[in-house]
Amino acid sequence: MSDLPELVAQETTSLRASFAKQSRMSDLQGLIAQETTSLRTPFAKQSQMSDLQGLIAQETTSLRAPLAKQSQMSDLQGLIAQETARLTCDYALYFRRDGQEPIFRHTGDLFPSASIIKIPILFAWAILERAGEVDRAEICDLDAEPPVQGAGLSWLLRARRLPFADVLLLMIALSDNLCTNLVIRRVGIARLNRVFREQLGLLNGTRLERKLMDYAARSRGLDNWVSARDAVQLFAARRSLTPAERAWIDPLFEACTDGGLWLRNVPRDTVLLRHKTGSIEGVLHDWGYTEDAELFILTRHVRDESEVYRALDVLGPALLSA
């Protein structure tokens, strides 16, 4: 029995030592938790700050983009106002880039069309072919109309029979007047004007009154006309064509050989402008479009062509690279 108190004392001492160790471990764990929490706080704050900085950068970037576009449009409007203010002729100038408001400045609305009339003639053919009334594969006799010059070369061709697909290509790419008259002959002036109004939506005076190079008809007061408002509508008319029709028509405008207006000061092969020009005495026109922009200039009563060229030397590169 004398050994028992000693044994109890020994065991309780070892238990107290174990409890003391556990207590110290618990204290250490608490201390570590406390200190690591204090360490995590600044890291969490840094992470939160980084997230906020990223969010601010993202949102301010999205704000800057429209502001930059607005500034660019304001610059273009100022440049267009500056250059057109120097023109002494009547003019209409239109520019629209996808996703932006159009710029439209004009001192007149109705202009002698010159060869710009060939644009709605081409679109009308596409609509009539869709209805089965004409066919590009049909063979055209180039001698069915009196030979006329002024533009194009079909009057020189040895081959005198071509499919209308080629006749229409020459009408647009080379502004061939004989080919245009052959298309007018095939469709008819009255039917073309009806398609202009009823299916192309040209309701502001655009009309065909005579064939090309018909000076006798001109002397009787007949002419061909294009309205600036209708020139805007022609872009919508093109967009309303079927994908297959646009796939046929776009390369025709791409093949236009006249680079003397919008493209006159644009480095060669840097811009794909699908367009059609028209010019007669006192008249210089260029209507066209890129993948993301539409633009035209119409003029009449031009006494000094160089003033139009100077304006386009500035505006062509500015608008086509905007």
C-alpha positions as CSV (number, residue, x, y, z in Angstrom):
1,M,0.0,0.0,0.0
2,S,2.9,2.3,0.6
3,D,3.8,2.0,-3.0
4,L,0.3,3.1,-4.1
5,P,0.4,6.8,-3.2
6,E,3.8,7.1,-4.9
7,L,2.4,5.4,-8.1
8,V,-0.7,7.7,-8.1
9,A,1.5,10.7,-7.7
10,Q,3.7,9.6,-10.5
11,E,0.8,9.0,-12.9
12,T,-0.9,12.3,-12.1
13,T,2.3,14.1,-12.7
14,S,2.6,12.5,-16.1
15,L,-1.0,13.3,-16.9
16,R,-0.5,16.9,-15.8
17,A,2.6,17.1,-18.1
18,S,0.5,15.7,-21.0
19,F,-2.3,18.2,-20.4
20,A,0.2,21.0,-20.1
21,K,1.6,20.0,-23.5
22,Q,-1.9,19.9,-25.0
23,S,-2.6,23.3,-23.6
24,R,0.6,24.7,-25.0
25,M,-0.3,23.1,-28.4
26,S,-3.7,24.6,-28.3
27,D,-2.2,28.0,-27.4
28,L,0.3,27.7,-30.3
29,Q,-2.5,26.7,-32.7
30,G,-4.5,29.8,-31.7
31,L,-1.5,32.0,-32.0
32,I,-0.7,30.6,-35.5
33,A,-4.3,31.0,-36.5
34,Q,-4.3,34.6,-35.2
35,E,-1.1,35.5,-37.0
36,T,-1.9,33.9,-40.3
37,T,-5.3,35.6,-40.2
38,S,-3.5,38.9,-39.9
39,L,-1.3,37.9,-42.8
40,R,-4.2,36.9,-45.0
41,T,-6.0,40.2,-44.5
42,P,-3.5,42.3,-46.5
43,F,-3.3,39.6,-49.2
44,A,-7.1,39.6,-49.4
45,K,-7.0,43.4,-49.6
46,Q,-4.4,43.2,-52.4
47,S,-6.5,40.6,-54.3
48,Q,-9.6,42.8,-53.8
49,M,-7.7,45.8,-55.1
50,S,-6.4,43.9,-58.1
51,D,-9.9,42.8,-58.9
52,L,-11.2,46.4,-58.6
53,Q,-8.4,47.7,-60.8
54,G,-9.2,45.1,-63.4
55,L,-12.9,45.9,-63.3
56,I,-12.2,49.7,-63.6
57,A,-9.8,49.1,-66.5
58,Q,-12.4,47.0,-68.3
59,E,-15.2,49.5,-67.8
60,T,-13.2,52.6,-68.7
61,T,-11.9,50.8,-71.8
62,S,-15.5,50.1,-72.9
63,L,-16.3,53.8,-72.2
64,R,-13.3,55.0,-74.2
65,A,-14.2,53.1,-77.3
66,P,-17.5,54.9,-78.1
67,L,-15.9,58.2,-77.0
68,A,-13.0,57.6,-79.5
69,K,-15.6,56.8,-82.2
70,Q,-17.5,60.0,-81.4
71,S,-14.3,62.0,-81.6
72,Q,-13.4,60.4,-84.9
73,M,-16.9,61.1,-86.3
74,S,-16.6,64.7,-85.1
75,D,-13.3,65.0,-86.8
76,L,-14.7,63.6,-90.1
77,Q,-17.7,65.9,-90.0
78,G,-15.4,68.8,-89.5
79,L,-13.2,67.7,-92.4
80,I,-16.1,67.2,-94.7
81,A,-17.6,70.6,-93.8
82,Q,-14.2,72.2,-94.4
83,E,-13.6,70.6,-97.8
84,T,-17.2,70.9,-99.2
85,A,-17.3,74.6,-98.1
86,R,-14.6,75.2,-100.8
87,L,-16.8,73.8,-103.6
88,T,-18.5,76.3,-105.9
89,C,-20.6,73.6,-107.6
90,D,-23.8,72.0,-106.4
91,Y,-23.0,68.8,-104.5
92,A,-24.3,65.9,-102.4
93,L,-21.9,64.0,-100.2
94,Y,-22.8,60.9,-98.1
95,F,-20.8,58.7,-95.8
96,R,-21.9,56.0,-93.4
97,R,-19.8,53.5,-91.6
98,D,-21.4,50.4,-90.0
99,G,-22.7,51.1,-86.5
100,Q,-22.4,54.9,-86.9
101,E,-24.7,57.7,-87.8
102,P,-24.4,58.8,-91.5
103,I,-22.9,62.1,-92.6
104,F,-25.0,63.7,-95.4
105,R,-24.2,67.2,-96.7
106,H,-25.8,68.6,-99.8
107,T,-26.6,71.8,-101.6
108,G,-28.9,70.1,-104.1
109,D,-30.9,66.8,-104.5
110,L,-31.6,66.2,-108.2
111,F,-28.5,65.7,-110.5
112,P,-28.0,64.7,-114.1
113,S,-27.2,61.0,-113.6
114,A,-24.4,60.5,-116.3
115,S,-23.4,56.9,-115.9
116,I,-24.6,56.6,-112.3
117,I,-28.0,55.5,-113.9
118,K,-26.3,52.2,-114.7
119,I,-26.4,51.2,-111.0
120,P,-30.2,51.0,-110.8
121,I,-30.3,49.5,-114.3
122,L,-28.1,46.7,-113.0
123,F,-30.2,46.2,-109.8
124,A,-33.4,46.2,-111.9
125,W,-31.9,43.4,-114.1
126,A,-31.2,41.3,-111.0
127,I,-34.8,41.7,-109.8
128,L,-36.3,40.9,-113.2
129,E,-34.1,37.9,-113.5
130,R,-35.3,36.7,-110.1
131,A,-38.8,36.9,-111.6
132,G,-37.8,34.9,-114.7
133,E,-38.3,37.9,-117.1
134,V,-34.6,38.1,-118.2
135,D,-31.6,35.8,-118.2
136,R,-27.9,36.7,-118.1
137,A,-27.2,33.6,-120.1
138,E,-29.3,35.0,-123.0
139,I,-27.1,35.9,-126.0
140,C,-27.0,39.6,-127.0
141,D,-26.4,40.8,-130.5
142,L,-24.1,43.8,-130.2
143,D,-25.2,45.1,-133.5
144,A,-28.9,45.4,-132.5
145,E,-28.2,49.0,-131.4
146,P,-26.4,51.7,-133.4
147,P,-22.7,51.9,-132.2
148,V,-22.0,54.6,-129.7
149,Q,-18.8,55.6,-128.0
150,G,-18.1,58.0,-125.1
151,A,-17.1,55.1,-122.8
152,G,-16.4,51.4,-123.3
153,L,-15.0,49.4,-126.2
154,S,-17.8,47.0,-127.2
155,W,-18.1,48.8,-130.5
156,L,-14.6,47.6,-131.3
157,L,-15.0,44.0,-130.5
158,R,-14.6,41.4,-133.2
159,A,-17.1,39.1,-131.5
160,R,-20.5,40.6,-132.0
161,R,-22.5,38.1,-129.9
162,L,-22.1,38.0,-126.1
163,P,-24.1,36.7,-123.2
164,F,-25.9,39.5,-121.3
165,A,-23.7,38.6,-118.3
166,D,-20.7,40.0,-120.2
167,V,-22.8,42.9,-121.5
168,L,-23.7,43.9,-118.0
169,L,-20.1,43.5,-116.9
170,L,-18.9,45.9,-119.6
171,M,-21.7,48.3,-118.6
172,I,-20.3,48.6,-115.1
173,A,-16.6,47.9,-115.3
174,L,-16.0,50.1,-118.4
175,S,-19.2,52.1,-118.3
176,D,-19.8,50.9,-121.8
177,N,-22.6,53.0,-123.4
178,L,-23.4,50.6,-126.2
179,C,-23.8,47.8,-123.8
180,T,-26.0,50.0,-121.6
181,N,-28.3,50.8,-124.6
182,L,-28.5,47.1,-125.4
183,V,-29.7,46.4,-121.8
184,I,-32.2,49.2,-122.1
185,R,-33.4,47.8,-125.4
186,R,-33.9,44.4,-123.9
187,V,-35.8,45.6,-120.8
188,G,-37.5,48.8,-122.0
189,I,-37.4,52.3,-120.5
190,A,-40.9,52.1,-119.0
191,R,-40.3,48.7,-117.3
192,L,-37.0,49.9,-115.9
193,N,-38.6,53.0,-114.4
194,R,-41.4,50.9,-112.9
195,V,-38.8,48.7,-111.2
196,F,-36.9,51.8,-110.0
197,R,-40.0,53.1,-108.3
198,E,-41.9,50.0,-107.1
199,Q,-39.1,47.5,-106.2
200,L,-35.9,49.6,-105.7
201,G,-37.8,52.4,-103.8
202,L,-36.4,55.2,-105.9
203,L,-39.2,57.7,-105.3
204,N,-37.4,61.1,-105.4
205,G,-36.9,61.7,-109.1
206,T,-34.4,59.1,-110.2
207,R,-35.5,58.1,-113.7
208,L,-34.4,57.0,-117.1
209,E,-35.7,59.2,-120.0
210,R,-33.4,58.3,-122.9
211,K,-30.6,55.9,-124.0
212,L,-27.0,56.9,-123.5
213,M,-25.3,59.2,-126.0
214,D,-28.7,60.1,-127.5
215,Y,-28.2,63.7,-128.3
216,A,-31.4,64.0,-130.3
217,A,-33.4,63.0,-127.3
218,R,-31.5,65.4,-125.1
219,S,-32.2,68.2,-127.5
220,R,-35.9,67.4,-127.0
221,G,-35.4,68.0,-123.2
222,L,-35.1,64.3,-122.2
223,D,-32.4,63.3,-119.8
224,N,-31.5,60.8,-117.1
225,W,-31.6,61.8,-113.4
226,V,-30.5,60.7,-110.0
227,S,-31.6,62.0,-106.7
228,A,-29.2,62.3,-103.7
229,R,-31.9,60.7,-101.5
230,D,-32.3,57.9,-104.0
231,A,-28.6,57.4,-104.1
232,V,-28.8,56.7,-100.4
233,Q,-31.7,54.3,-101.1
234,L,-29.6,52.4,-103.6
235,F,-27.4,51.1,-100.8
236,A,-30.5,49.7,-99.1
237,A,-31.6,48.3,-102.5
238,R,-28.3,46.5,-102.8
239,R,-28.5,45.1,-99.3
240,S,-32.0,43.8,-100.1
241,L,-30.7,41.6,-102.9
242,T,-30.3,37.9,-102.3
243,P,-26.8,36.6,-101.3
244,A,-26.5,35.0,-104.7
245,E,-27.4,38.3,-106.5
246,R,-24.8,40.2,-104.4
247,A,-22.2,37.6,-105.1
248,W,-22.7,38.2,-108.8
249,I,-23.0,42.0,-108.6
250,D,-20.2,42.9,-106.1
251,P,-17.4,41.8,-108.5
252,L,-18.8,43.9,-111.3
253,F,-18.5,47.0,-109.2
254,E,-15.1,45.8,-108.0
255,A,-14.0,45.7,-111.6
256,C,-14.7,49.4,-112.2
257,T,-11.6,50.8,-113.9
258,D,-12.1,54.5,-113.0
259,G,-10.1,55.5,-110.0
260,G,-10.1,59.2,-110.6
261,L,-12.5,60.3,-107.8
262,W,-12.7,58.6,-104.4
263,L,-9.6,56.6,-105.1
264,R,-7.5,59.3,-106.8
265,N,-5.3,59.8,-103.7
266,V,-5.6,56.4,-102.1
267,P,-2.5,54.1,-102.5
268,R,-3.2,51.4,-105.1
269,D,-4.6,48.1,-103.8
270,T,-5.0,49.3,-100.2
271,V,-8.8,49.7,-100.3
272,L,-11.4,47.4,-101.9
273,L,-14.0,49.9,-103.1
274,R,-16.8,48.5,-105.1
275,H,-18.1,51.5,-107.0
276,K,-19.4,53.2,-110.2
277,T,-18.5,56.6,-111.5
278,G,-20.2,58.9,-113.9
279,S,-19.0,62.0,-115.6
280,I,-20.2,64.4,-118.3
281,E,-19.5,68.1,-118.8
282,G,-20.1,69.8,-115.4
283,V,-20.9,66.5,-113.7
284,L,-18.6,64.2,-111.6
285,H,-20.1,61.4,-109.6
286,D,-18.8,58.4,-107.6
287,W,-21.0,56.0,-105.7
288,G,-19.6,53.0,-103.9
289,Y,-19.1,50.8,-100.8
290,T,-16.5,48.8,-98.9
291,E,-17.1,45.9,-96.5
292,D,-18.1,48.3,-93.7
293,A,-18.8,51.7,-95.3
294,E,-21.0,53.4,-97.9
295,L,-20.3,56.7,-99.6
296,F,-21.0,58.8,-102.6
297,I,-20.4,62.2,-104.1
298,L,-22.7,63.8,-106.7
299,T,-22.0,67.1,-108.4
300,R,-23.4,69.4,-111.0
301,H,-22.5,72.8,-112.4
302,V,-18.8,72.0,-112.0
303,R,-16.9,74.9,-113.6
304,D,-13.5,73.9,-112.3
305,E,-13.0,70.1,-111.9
306,S,-9.7,70.7,-110.0
307,E,-11.7,72.0,-107.0
308,V,-13.6,68.7,-106.8
309,Y,-10.3,66.8,-107.2
310,R,-8.7,68.8,-104.4
311,A,-11.6,67.9,-102.0
312,L,-11.4,64.2,-102.9
313,D,-7.6,64.2,-102.5
314,V,-8.3,64.9,-98.8
315,L,-11.6,63.2,-98.3
316,G,-10.9,59.9,-100.2
317,P,-8.1,58.7,-97.9
318,A,-9.8,60.1,-94.8
319,L,-13.1,58.3,-95.3
320,L,-11.9,55.1,-96.9
321,S,-9.4,54.6,-94.0
322,A,-11.7,55.8,-91.2
